[in-house]
Amino acid sequence: MARIGMSDASRGRPSRPNRHLLHWFLAYGLFGVPQAAAPIAFALIALPLTGDAKSGAAIVVAMTIAQVLAAVPVTRLGRRYSAAMYLRSLIAVRAIALLGMSGLAATHSRFELLLIAGAVAGAVNGAAYGYIRAMLNHIVPPNGLPRALGIGATINETTFVAAPVLAAVLGGVSPALSMVIIAALGMCPFFLVHAGPEQEPEAVKVAEGSVFNGPICGWMLCSAAGGAIVATIEVGAVSLALDFGYGAGMGVIFTVALCLASISGGIWVTLRNRMAQRYLVMRLTALMMVGATLVALEHSLAVTVLGCVAVGLTMAPLSTHYSLALDALAPPSRRAEVFALLRTSNSLGVIFAGAMLTVGLLSISLVVAGLALLFAAWTTSRLGPAFNDGEDRL
């Protein structure tokens, strides 16, 4: 099996201090704050300008579309520079764009300018994620990647639970101030990223291979389908509550069940600390599809919550496996690009879910995404991607 990553320890160099790994965890968690807080924060800053909180969704869409379109080109621009320096520049651009949104909201500027600022923030987001994920390979040895990614998944899920609450509380005081604080938290990775290895010459990188082969594209499709399932539940939580005859506020039941289960899945990955075997990946995929089906059926509140738990339990193990498999499949100098594509594929799933929910097709969205996930995972497993078949090879 291809080696997953090349850390300093695997090259025979002295291990970097544990503080670098701690800094990475903090950077990884804080990096997600702006994106996690965006739906609520953008709605609150758009409301005074348009009179409709739903206008915030337009900013989220602009940010997401920009991320999808710009992830690969922006990542490739960084090949000629130090990875750490380039990552800091991307984080700075995002922070400036978010601060610009705060200023525009405070001065009651045109809403279109907020859309542009949101698009700028999104344009660098995917590439920044790719670089911050690729840096983990230079901090931990290959046999420590599953545990580190499990901890990272748990921290990331905690961020996505806490950030919207923070945005709502601060936005109640001042939407503009809320954006300033969110931008500041998202800027923290700028100071936490350590200097990684120097970039290799451009000619070497270009010759190293394609990032669009069968197995890589297969895992990308898995990520997109899984992202669509999760996004359908999160965005459609209010609709589910209304369908069962409850108030809109009861939608939090489904998102809380999903998030708590996801945190539990991240803890399990951390304790297990090894790459999944082929049969386990297929079982987890089947469990996510079963969970999506239970939610789609809307049989009862209890059954729907059970479906959310099933989906949540599989989120961290599957996303960790996608990351490890792509780590093994990607050309070493193009890992940042592959991880940016991984983030982009997840965003495509979110866009699909949003489009389906817009026309009221929640159940169809879940079923289609579940079938796509099962098909992609089964097909990709036949192509021979990285697995831990029978022994711990990491």
C-alpha positions as CSV (number, residue, x, y, z in Angstrom):
1,M,0.0,0.0,0.0
2,A,1.2,3.5,-0.8
3,R,2.5,5.3,2.2
4,I,0.2,8.0,3.6
5,G,2.2,11.1,4.0
6,M,5.8,11.8,4.7
7,S,6.4,13.2,8.2
8,D,9.7,14.3,9.7
9,A,9.7,11.2,11.8
10,S,9.4,8.9,8.7
11,R,12.3,10.6,7.1
12,G,14.5,10.0,10.1
13,R,14.5,13.5,11.4
14,P,13.8,14.4,15.0
15,S,10.1,14.6,15.8
16,R,8.7,18.1,15.9
17,P,7.5,19.2,19.4
18,N,4.0,18.2,20.3
19,R,3.1,21.9,20.5
20,H,3.1,22.0,16.7
21,L,0.3,19.3,16.7
22,L,-1.6,21.3,19.4
23,H,-1.2,24.4,17.3
24,W,-2.5,22.5,14.2
25,F,-5.6,21.3,16.2
26,L,-6.3,24.9,17.3
27,A,-5.8,26.2,13.8
28,Y,-8.0,23.5,12.2
29,G,-10.8,24.1,14.6
30,L,-10.7,27.9,14.4
31,F,-10.3,27.9,10.6
32,G,-13.9,26.5,10.3
33,V,-15.5,29.3,12.5
34,P,-16.4,31.7,9.6
35,Q,-18.0,28.9,7.5
36,A,-19.8,27.4,10.4
37,A,-21.2,30.8,11.6
38,A,-21.9,32.1,8.1
39,P,-25.6,31.1,7.7
40,I,-26.7,32.9,10.9
41,A,-24.1,35.8,10.7
42,F,-24.9,36.6,7.1
43,A,-28.6,36.5,7.7
44,L,-28.2,39.0,10.5
45,I,-26.1,41.5,8.6
46,A,-28.4,41.2,5.5
47,L,-31.6,41.8,7.4
48,P,-31.1,45.6,7.9
49,L,-30.1,46.0,4.3
50,T,-32.8,44.0,2.6
51,G,-35.5,43.5,5.2
52,D,-35.3,39.8,4.6
53,A,-33.1,37.4,6.7
54,K,-33.3,34.9,3.8
55,S,-31.0,37.3,1.8
56,G,-28.1,35.9,4.0
57,A,-28.5,32.6,2.1
58,A,-27.6,34.4,-1.1
59,I,-24.3,35.4,0.5
60,V,-23.7,31.8,1.5
61,V,-24.4,30.6,-2.0
62,A,-22.0,33.2,-3.5
63,M,-19.3,32.1,-1.0
64,T,-19.9,28.4,-1.8
65,I,-19.9,28.8,-5.6
66,A,-16.7,30.9,-5.4
67,Q,-15.1,28.2,-3.4
68,V,-16.0,25.5,-5.9
69,L,-14.8,27.5,-8.9
70,A,-11.6,28.9,-7.3
71,A,-10.3,26.0,-5.1
72,V,-8.0,24.4,-7.7
73,P,-6.7,27.5,-9.5
74,V,-6.0,29.3,-6.2
75,T,-4.3,26.2,-4.8
76,R,-2.1,25.9,-7.8
77,L,-1.0,29.5,-7.5
78,G,0.7,28.6,-4.3
79,R,3.1,26.0,-5.8
80,R,5.9,28.6,-6.2
81,Y,5.8,29.8,-2.6
82,S,6.3,28.5,0.9
83,A,3.2,26.5,1.9
84,A,3.1,28.3,5.3
85,M,3.5,31.7,3.8
86,Y,0.9,31.1,1.2
87,L,-1.6,29.7,3.7
88,R,-1.2,32.8,5.8
89,S,-1.9,35.0,2.8
90,L,-5.1,33.1,2.1
91,I,-6.3,33.3,5.7
92,A,-5.5,37.1,5.6
93,V,-7.5,37.6,2.4
94,R,-10.5,35.8,3.9
95,A,-10.3,37.8,7.1
96,I,-10.1,41.1,5.2
97,A,-13.1,40.1,3.1
98,L,-15.1,39.3,6.3
99,L,-14.1,42.5,8.0
100,G,-15.1,44.3,4.8
101,M,-18.5,42.8,5.1
102,S,-18.7,44.1,8.7
103,G,-17.8,47.6,7.5
104,L,-20.3,47.4,4.6
105,A,-23.1,46.3,7.0
106,A,-22.2,49.1,9.5
107,T,-22.4,51.7,6.8
108,H,-25.6,50.3,5.2
109,S,-23.9,49.8,1.9
110,R,-25.5,48.1,-1.1
111,F,-26.3,44.4,-0.7
112,E,-24.5,43.5,-3.9
113,L,-21.2,44.6,-2.3
114,L,-21.8,42.0,0.5
115,L,-22.2,39.4,-2.2
116,I,-18.9,40.3,-3.7
117,A,-17.1,40.3,-0.3
118,G,-18.6,36.9,0.5
119,A,-17.4,35.5,-2.9
120,V,-13.9,36.8,-2.2
121,A,-13.9,35.0,1.2
122,G,-15.1,31.8,-0.4
123,A,-12.6,32.0,-3.3
124,V,-9.7,31.4,-0.9
125,N,-11.4,29.1,1.6
126,G,-11.1,25.8,-0.3
127,A,-7.4,26.3,-1.1
128,A,-6.7,27.4,2.5
129,Y,-8.3,24.2,3.7
130,G,-6.2,22.1,1.3
131,Y,-3.0,23.6,2.6
132,I,-3.9,23.4,6.3
133,R,-4.8,19.7,5.9
134,A,-1.6,18.9,3.9
135,M,0.5,20.4,6.7
136,L,-0.6,17.7,9.1
137,N,1.6,15.3,7.1
138,H,4.7,17.2,8.2
139,I,3.7,17.2,11.9
140,V,2.7,13.6,12.7
141,P,4.1,10.3,11.4
142,P,1.9,8.1,9.1
143,N,0.8,5.8,11.9
144,G,-0.5,8.9,13.8
145,L,-2.6,10.3,11.0
146,P,-5.9,8.4,11.8
147,R,-5.9,9.5,15.4
148,A,-5.0,13.1,14.5
149,L,-7.7,13.3,11.9
150,G,-10.2,11.8,14.4
151,I,-9.4,14.5,16.9
152,G,-9.6,17.1,14.1
153,A,-13.0,15.8,13.1
154,T,-14.3,16.0,16.6
155,I,-12.9,19.5,17.0
156,N,-14.4,20.5,13.7
157,E,-17.8,19.2,14.6
158,T,-17.7,21.1,17.9
159,T,-16.9,24.2,16.0
160,F,-19.9,23.7,13.8
161,V,-22.1,23.4,16.9
162,A,-20.6,26.3,18.8
163,A,-20.1,28.9,16.0
164,P,-23.7,29.4,15.0
165,V,-24.6,29.9,18.7
166,L,-21.8,32.5,19.0
167,A,-23.0,34.2,15.9
168,A,-26.6,34.3,17.1
169,V,-25.6,35.7,20.6
170,L,-23.2,38.3,19.2
171,G,-25.5,39.2,16.3
172,G,-28.3,40.0,18.8
173,V,-26.0,42.7,20.1
174,S,-24.6,44.0,16.9
175,P,-24.4,42.1,13.5
176,A,-21.3,44.1,12.5
177,L,-19.5,43.3,15.7
178,S,-20.4,39.7,15.3
179,M,-18.7,39.6,11.9
180,V,-15.6,41.3,13.4
181,I,-15.2,38.7,16.1
182,I,-15.9,35.8,13.7
183,A,-13.3,37.2,11.3
184,A,-10.8,37.5,14.2
185,L,-11.4,33.9,15.3
186,G,-11.0,32.8,11.7
187,M,-7.7,34.7,11.5
188,C,-6.1,32.9,14.4
189,P,-4.6,30.1,12.2
190,F,-2.5,32.8,10.7
191,F,-0.5,32.9,13.9
192,L,-0.7,29.1,14.7
193,V,0.7,27.7,11.4
194,H,4.4,26.7,11.7
195,A,6.8,26.9,8.8
196,G,6.6,23.7,6.8
197,P,9.1,22.3,4.3
198,E,10.1,24.4,1.3
199,Q,8.1,23.9,-1.9
200,E,9.7,21.8,-4.7
201,P,10.4,23.3,-8.1
202,E,7.3,23.7,-10.3
203,A,8.7,21.4,-13.0
204,V,8.9,18.5,-10.6
205,K,5.3,19.0,-9.4
206,V,3.8,19.2,-12.8
207,A,5.4,15.9,-13.8
208,E,4.3,14.0,-10.7
209,G,0.9,12.9,-11.9
210,S,-2.8,13.6,-12.3
211,V,-5.2,14.3,-9.4
212,F,-8.2,13.2,-11.5
213,N,-7.7,9.4,-11.7
214,G,-10.5,6.9,-11.1
215,P,-10.0,6.2,-7.3
216,I,-9.5,9.9,-6.4
217,C,-12.6,10.9,-8.3
218,G,-14.5,8.0,-6.7
219,W,-13.6,9.2,-3.1
220,M,-14.5,12.7,-4.2
221,L,-18.0,11.5,-5.2
222,C,-18.3,9.7,-1.9
223,S,-17.6,13.0,-0.1
224,A,-20.1,14.9,-2.2
225,A,-22.8,12.3,-1.6
226,G,-22.1,12.2,2.1
227,G,-22.1,16.0,2.3
228,A,-25.4,16.1,0.5
229,I,-27.0,13.8,3.1
230,V,-25.7,15.8,6.0
231,A,-26.6,19.1,4.5
232,T,-30.1,17.9,3.7
233,I,-30.7,17.0,7.4
234,E,-29.1,20.2,8.7
235,V,-30.8,22.6,6.3
236,G,-34.1,20.6,6.3
237,A,-34.3,20.3,10.1
238,V,-37.0,23.0,10.3
239,S,-39.0,21.4,7.5
240,L,-38.9,18.0,9.3
241,A,-40.1,19.6,12.5
242,L,-43.0,21.2,10.7
243,D,-43.9,18.0,8.9
244,F,-44.3,16.3,12.3
245,G,-46.6,19.1,13.5
246,Y,-44.1,20.8,15.8
247,G,-42.8,24.4,15.9
248,A,-39.9,25.5,13.8
249,G,-37.7,25.6,16.9
250,M,-38.0,21.9,17.3
251,G,-35.8,21.4,14.3
252,V,-32.8,21.6,16.6
253,I,-33.6,18.1,17.8
254,F,-32.4,16.6,14.5
255,T,-29.3,18.7,14.2
256,V,-28.3,18.1,17.8
257,A,-28.7,14.3,17.4
258,L,-26.6,14.5,14.2
259,C,-23.8,16.5,15.8
260,L,-23.6,14.6,19.1
261,A,-23.4,11.3,17.1
262,S,-20.8,12.8,14.9
263,I,-18.7,13.8,17.9
264,S,-19.0,10.2,19.2
265,G,-17.8,8.9,15.8
266,G,-14.8,11.2,15.9
267,I,-13.9,9.9,19.4
268,W,-14.2,6.3,18.1
269,V,-11.8,7.1,15.2
270,T,-9.3,8.7,17.6
271,L,-9.3,5.6,19.9
272,R,-9.1,3.2,17.0
273,N,-6.2,5.0,15.3
274,R,-6.0,2.9,12.1
275,M,-7.2,3.0,8.6
276,A,-10.5,1.2,8.0
277,Q,-10.7,-2.2,6.3
278,R,-12.6,-2.5,3.1
279,Y,-15.6,-4.3,4.7
280,L,-15.8,-1.7,7.5
281,V,-16.0,1.1,4.9
282,M,-18.8,-0.6,3.1
283,R,-20.7,-1.2,6.4
284,L,-20.3,2.4,7.4
285,T,-21.5,3.5,4.0
286,A,-24.5,1.2,4.2
287,L,-25.3,2.5,7.7
288,M,-25.2,6.1,6.5
289,M,-27.6,5.1,3.6
290,V,-29.9,3.4,6.1
291,G,-29.9,6.5,8.3
292,A,-30.7,8.7,5.3
293,T,-33.6,6.4,4.3
294,L,-35.0,6.5,7.8
295,V,-35.0,10.3,7.8
296,A,-36.5,10.3,4.2
297,L,-39.4,8.1,5.3
298,E,-40.4,10.5,8.1
299,H,-42.2,7.6,9.8
300,S,-42.2,9.1,13.2
301,L,-40.1,11.5,15.3
302,A,-38.2,8.7,17.1
303,V,-37.4,6.9,13.8
304,T,-36.2,10.1,12.2
305,V,-34.0,11.0,15.1
306,L,-32.6,7.5,15.0
307,G,-31.8,8.0,11.3
308,C,-30.0,11.3,12.2
309,V,-27.9,9.4,14.8
310,A,-27.0,6.7,12.2
311,V,-25.8,9.4,9.8
312,G,-23.9,11.2,12.5
313,L,-22.1,8.1,13.7
314,T,-20.6,7.5,10.3
315,M,-19.6,11.0,9.4
316,A,-16.2,11.2,11.1
317,P,-15.1,7.6,10.2
318,L,-16.0,8.0,6.6
319,S,-14.5,11.5,6.2
320,T,-11.4,10.3,7.9
321,H,-11.1,7.4,5.5
322,Y,-11.6,9.6,2.5
323,S,-8.8,11.9,3.7
324,L,-6.4,8.9,4.4
325,A,-7.2,7.3,1.1
326,L,-6.6,10.5,-0.8
327,D,-3.4,11.0,1.1
328,A,-2.1,7.7,-0.2
329,L,-3.3,8.3,-3.8
330,A,-2.3,11.9,-4.3
331,P,1.1,12.9,-5.8
332,P,3.1,14.2,-2.7
333,S,3.5,17.7,-3.9
334,R,-0.1,18.0,-5.0
335,R,-1.8,16.9,-1.7
336,A,-2.9,20.5,-1.0
337,E,-4.7,20.5,-4.3
338,V,-6.4,17.1,-3.7
339,F,-7.6,18.2,-0.2
340,A,-8.9,21.4,-1.7
341,L,-10.8,19.3,-4.2
342,L,-12.1,17.2,-1.3
343,R,-13.5,20.3,0.4
344,T,-14.9,21.4,-2.9
345,S,-16.7,18.0,-3.5
346,N,-18.3,18.3,-0.1
347,S,-19.5,21.8,-1.1
348,L,-21.0,20.4,-4.3
349,G,-23.0,18.1,-2.2
350,V,-24.2,21.0,-0.1
351,I,-25.2,22.8,-3.3
352,F,-27.2,19.8,-4.5
353,A,-29.0,19.5,-1.2
354,G,-29.8,23.2,-1.2
355,A,-31.2,23.0,-4.7
356,M,-33.4,19.9,-3.8
357,L,-34.7,21.5,-0.6
358,T,-35.5,24.7,-2.5
359,V,-38.1,22.8,-4.6
360,G,-39.3,20.8,-1.6
361,L,-37.7,17.4,-2.4
362,L,-36.1,16.6,1.0
363,S,-36.8,12.8,0.9
364,I,-35.7,12.5,-2.8
365,S,-32.5,14.4,-1.9
366,L,-31.7,11.9,0.8
367,V,-32.5,8.8,-1.2
368,V,-30.6,10.0,-4.3
369,A,-27.5,11.0,-2.2
370,G,-27.6,7.7,-0.3
371,L,-27.7,5.6,-3.5
372,A,-24.9,7.7,-5.0
373,L,-22.8,7.2,-1.9
374,L,-23.3,3.4,-1.9
375,F,-22.6,3.1,-5.6
376,A,-19.5,5.4,-5.4
377,A,-18.0,3.5,-2.4
378,W,-18.6,0.1,-3.9
379,T,-17.2,1.1,-7.3
380,T,-14.2,2.9,-5.8
381,S,-13.4,-0.1,-3.6
382,R,-13.1,-2.2,-6.8
383,L,-10.5,0.1,-8.2
384,G,-8.0,-0.8,-5.5
385,P,-7.7,2.4,-3.4
386,A,-5.9,2.5,-0.1
387,F,-7.3,0.2,2.6
388,N,-6.2,-1.6,5.7
389,D,-6.9,-5.1,4.6
390,G,-6.5,-7.4,7.6
391,E,-3.6,-5.7,9.4
392,D,-2.5,-2.2,10.5
393,R,-0.3,-1.0,7.7
394,L,-0.3,2.6,8.6
